[in-house]
Amino acid sequence: MRLALVINRAAGTFRRLPLEQTVEAIAGQFQAAGHAVEVEVCGRRDLAARLSALATRSDIDAVIAGGGDGTILTAVLAGIGRTKPLGLLPLGTLNLLARDIGLPLDPVEAARVLAGAQEAEIDLGEVNGLPFAIWASLGMHPRVVRRRDRLQREGLTKWPAFALAALRAFRRYPMVTVTLAIGDNTTTVSTPLLVISNNAWREEPLPLKRQTLDQGELVVHIAKCNSRLSLLWLAFNALIGRWRVGSLLETFSAHEVRVTGRKRRVMLSLDGEVTVLASPLVFRVNPRALRMLVPPPAPPEAVP
């Protein structure tokens, strides 16, 4: 295949691995498998333009994006995954989509696996026309992410910045009040956190992986926490893999959800990237709309 390999030089992996040697080793895995590889290393500001240019090139069979989940979302926004298959290299912090599709988290090993990958079609969520691959959140989480990013720009590394941002949000304890509409049914809730995932998560310790990527459903999670203590208890149970704890979390599935806030504009996070959209927010799932390169299925075990 003719592959374009686009690496986000700001990805978190490059705080512990050397950039040039790692990129060279990644490209070498694809070349060893017989692929022609065009390599581009760029910063966050140039990433969207580079990926958009590749989306329409007829001389490229697939694009491999190296970075975190935000980098993958940038590729999807550029049209990759619809115009041509999208592969990903886990170079971020959590790498949720890489975990979902079963890629090794070591980037060089992931490149070796992707060199023999097959194409699959997975579901793509959207809200008001904007796509997301994994999840969307309202309430406390986008506020934490926005402040974390600001602290990182001021010089803090990611995890200390996240801890400080989370502490401030926990102290202020912002609530969001929205009306949810599914078909003819409506309900109004006040919650510190509302999450809509593209297909269901497994009940396991954080970071979560999804049960399936092509079920064609959205799953709405509403934190029923009216105090800091109850939110801490929910967070603790999530850490140990019991996040569907008692009455603290309400979940339901749908193909389309309309979320109307009290304000004209609503801040939300899409795959960890914060944006502001006009209310109401209309969430939909587009079944098998995203073409991804995924690891080949494991060979069947030999019967003794």
HUWORA-V347346 format. One record per backbone hydrogen bond with DSSP energy under -1.0 kcal/mol. CO is the residue of the C=O (numbers start at 0). NH is the residue of the N-H. If there is no record, write none. Layout:
[[CO NH] [CO NH]]
This chain:
[[0 35] [1 60] [1 61] [2 37] [3 63] [4 39] [5 65] [6 41] [7 10] [10 13] [11 14] [12 15] [12 16] [17 21] [18 22] [19 23] [20 24] [21 25] [22 26] [23 27] [24 28] [25 29] [26 30] [27 31] [29 34] [30 33] [35 2] [37 4] [39 6] [41 8] [45 49] [46 50] [47 51] [48 52] [49 53] [50 54] [53 56] [61 3] [62 86] [63 5] [64 88] [65 7] [66 90] [67 71] [68 72] [69 73] [70 74] [71 75] [72 76] [73 77] [74 79] [75 78] [78 81] [78 82] [80 290] [83 80] [84 62] [85 292] [86 64] [88 66] [88 90] [90 12] [94 98] [95 99] [96 100] [97 102] [105 109] [106 110] [107 111] [108 112] [109 113] [110 114] [112 115] [113 116] [117 293] [119 291] [121 289] [123 285] [124 131] [125 283] [126 129] [129 126] [131 124] [133 197] [134 270] [135 195] [136 268] [137 193] [139 143] [140 144] [141 145] [142 146] [143 147] [144 148] [145 149] [146 150] [147 151] [148 152] [149 153] [150 155] [151 154] [156 160] [157 161] [158 162] [159 163] [160 164] [161 165] [162 166] [163 167] [164 168] [165 169] [166 170] [167 171] [168 172] [175 190] [177 188] [178 259] [179 186] [180 257] [181 184] [184 181] [186 179] [188 177] [190 175] [191 139] [192 222] [193 137] [194 220] [195 135] [196 198] [196 218] [199 210] [201 203] [208 201] [212 122] [216 198] [217 253] [218 196] [219 251] [220 194] [221 249] [222 224] [226 230] [227 231] [228 232] [229 233] [230 234] [231 235] [232 236] [233 237] [234 238] [235 239] [236 241] [237 240] [242 244] [244 247] [247 223] [249 221] [251 219] [253 217] [254 284] [256 282] [257 180] [258 280] [259 178] [263 278] [265 276] [267 274] [268 136] [269 272] [272 269] [274 267] [276 265] [280 258] [281 127] [282 256] [283 125] [285 123] [285 288] [289 121] [290 85] [291 119] [293 117]]
